[in-house]
């Protein structure tokens, strides 16, 4: 099992972290390429795409970008920032035998942000 961690910004454009989004978009494509190349060997490659997660980095961004906190909460249907623990269930699922027929998939963990 290969589980890459990319970002919501790898599939949704945002001008602020453009370089980071492009780099993580490349990671999503690498995940897809590995999934195709190694599927017959029983290796699954998937990626988790976290949305806006409350970390030291995003706390700094909220201080530097007025209105970011309110904008993220307003757009996220769950009405909150994610926390690192929100990613655990996705990782456990993708690492388990429950996902043995899932490969080349990106799993959004974003509180519905991309669905809005």
N, C-alpha and C positions, 0 to 999 in steps of 0.2 A: 504494500500500500504506500502510495506517495500522496502526501497532503501538502500542497503549497498554500501559503497565505498571501493573498494579493490584496485588493482593496476594491470597494465599491467604485472608487474613482477610476479604476481600470476600464469600466464600462459606461460610466456617466461622465461627460465632460465637465470640467471645472477649471477655470483659468488660474486659480491660485496655485494648486499643486500639480501643474501641467507635467513637469519632468517626472515626478513620482508616479503619476497616473500612467504615463507612457511606459515607464519601466515595469510597473506592475501589469500593464496590459501585455507586455512581452512575456511575463511569467505565466499569464493565462494561456497565451499561445504555446508556450513550452509545455504546459500541462496537457494541452490538447494533443500536441505532437507525441509526447511520451505515452499518452493513453492509446493512441493508434499504433505506435511502434511496439508496445509491450503487452497489449491486450492478450494476444495468443499465448503469451508466457504466464498468464494468470496474474499479471501486475496491473493494478488499477491506479490511475493518476487522476486526482481531482484537486480542486482549489476551493478554499473558503475565502469569500469576499466580505470582510467586515465593513459595516457602515461606519457611522460616526461613533467612535468608542472613546470613553472618558479615560484618557491617559495623561501622563505628564506633558507629552507633546501637544495634545489637543487642548489641554488647559492653558498652555502658553499661547496657542493660536487664538483662543477665546479672549485672552487679554490683549492681543495685538490687533484683532479684527472685531471692532465693535459691531454688535448685532449678530455675530455668528451663533452664539448660544441660542438666542431666540429663534433664529432662522432654522436651525437644525431641529429644534423641538417642534416648531410649527409644521415643518414638512414631514416629520416622522410620525406616521399614524399612531405609534405607541406613545408619542409625546415625551420621549426622553432620549438621552444619550445611552448607548449601550455601555456595558461594563465588560472588562476582559473575561469574566466568568461566563458571559453569554456565548462565547465561542466554544466552550467546552463540549456541549452536547453535539454540535456539528462535527467536531474533531473525533469524538468517541464513535459516533455513527459511521463516519467515513473510514475509521480504523477497524471497525468491526466486520464480522461476516455478514451482517445485515446489508452491507453495501457491496457485496461481491459481484453484482451485475451492474454496477454503476462505475463508469469511467469516462473521463473527458468532460466532467460536469463542474460547473461553478455553483457553489452554494452560497447564496446571499444570507448574511446574518446582519440585518440592517433595520430591524423594527418596522419594515414596510416602506422605507425611504424610497427605494427604486420603484415601488408600485404606485406611488403617488404621482 
